[in-house]
């Protein structure tokens, strides 16, 4: 009985620990990606605004454009790195988990992250094309092309938010399943304990009767 109880407790603890270890790194990474992506979009918008003010003698606008361009490229690299880190975390978790439900969820999450990587690469390339047009002084063409970039940026943000929401909802469902298993384990332990007590009392009564009878 004690061995059964300890086994169930250890199993439940391992299940919760697995869920927590997988859940926290991914949420932190996706949240950071969302933050950097927002800053990246702001830098892109600033690059366009400074480019509109660039004149032969306007060094301030030229400097602002260069800083916005540099910031955009730096943040784009950070997002790419974080997406690769998220893919690595999910891949490692997929290797370690033994629960089928968890494996299905992780495979879906892995596909979503790879889709984010592809979409961010497309967004980044198109944004850099716009910045190149701005550097060449083709302002009208750049502004026209920026509309597509802004649409891709909005779509990417929605995808990140969607992945976060689905991940959190599924994690909550897994935790509830683990908690239900924990309650079931406690019921089994209580039931077996009562059964053991009853059998022990019957055994003691029978043994005592055999001794006291003579």
Buried (B, 14 or more C-beta within 10 A) or exposed (E): EEEEBEEBBEBBEEBBEBBEBBBEBBBBBBEBBBBBBEBBBBBBBBBBEBBEEBEEEEEEBBEBBEBBBEBBBEBBEBBBEBBEBBBEBBEBBBEEBEBEEBEEBBEBBBEBBBEBBEBBBBBBEBBBBBBEBBBEEBBEBBBEBBEBBBEBBEEBBEBBEEBBEBBBEBBEEBBEBBEEBBEEBBEBBEEEEEEEEEEEEEEEEEEEEEEEEE
